[in-house]
Amino acid sequence: MDEFIATVLMAGETTPTELKNFGDSPEQVIDNIVQIEGVSYLYHIERLKDGEVWDFDAELEPLREIREMIMKTDSGISLELRLKEIIEDDSKLH
């Protein structure tokens, strides 16, 4: 299990806050943050062991609504969140 820092915006606040979180993957940490009702926006998460950062930049309420629908159903629906790394080729700029 790894240690992460999530940069978030708490409901009713105007400045970002950093929250420590633990998880086996960035996706698990995002799910953990989604479950914290007082968090309204997720900017990014950083894994402390290697400094890797995942930008998110999104409101969390839509994910909460989806998660709630999934949790209320007994039909075997599951939620899987996958992060895709985008590598920008800046060689075209030179």
N, C-alpha and C positions, 0 to 999 in steps of 0.2 A: 504494500500500500504506500502510495506516495503522498507527499505534502504539497498542497497547491495554495496559491493566493488568488482570490477572485476579486477583481475590481468591479464594484457594483454601485448602483444608485439606490439608496434606500427610499422607500415611499415617503413623500413629503420633504425630502432633502434636495439641495441644489448642488452639493459637492460629492464627488465619488468617495466611497468607503472601501477599504480592503478587508476581506473576510478570509480567514484561514479555513481550509477544508481538506479533507483526506479522501482519497479514492484510488481505485486500481487503474482508472483511465480518465482522460479528460471528459468523456461522455458521462461517466458516473458523477463526476464533480458538477457538471452542468445540471444533471438531474437533481442532485442534492440542492443546488442553489435555487432551482425552479420550485422546490418544495418549501423554501423559506418565504412565507407570505409577505414579509416586510421588505423584500427586495423587488424593485420594480423594473430594473434594467441591468443587464450584464454587459460590461464593456469587454473584458477579456479575462482569461485565467493564465496563470504562470505556474509551471511545475518547478518547484524549488531545487530539486536535485541537479537539473541541467539548464535551468533558465529558459526552457522552451515555452513560448507564448502562443496561445490560441485566441485570436480575435473573434468576438461574437457580435457585439454591437447590436443588441436587440432587446425589445420589450419582452418581458417574461409572461405576461398574462395570457397571450395566445397558447403558449406551451402548457401553462397550467390548465387551461380549458381542455386541451387535447389529452393531457395526462389524466384528468378527472374522468373524461369519457371512457378512456381505456380501463381505468381502475374500476369503474362501475359495471362494466360488461363481464359476463361469464362466458363469452363466446370464444375465448382463447386468443383474443387480439393482444398483441404485445407491442411495446414501443421500443424501437431500436434507433438510437441516434448515432450517426457516424460522422466524424469530422474528416474532411478531405483537405489535404495539404495542397496549396496552390503555390507553385514555384514560378515566379515571374522572371522571364528572360529579359534582362535589361541590356543585352548586347545589341539590340536593335536601336537603342538610343544613342549609341556611340558611333 
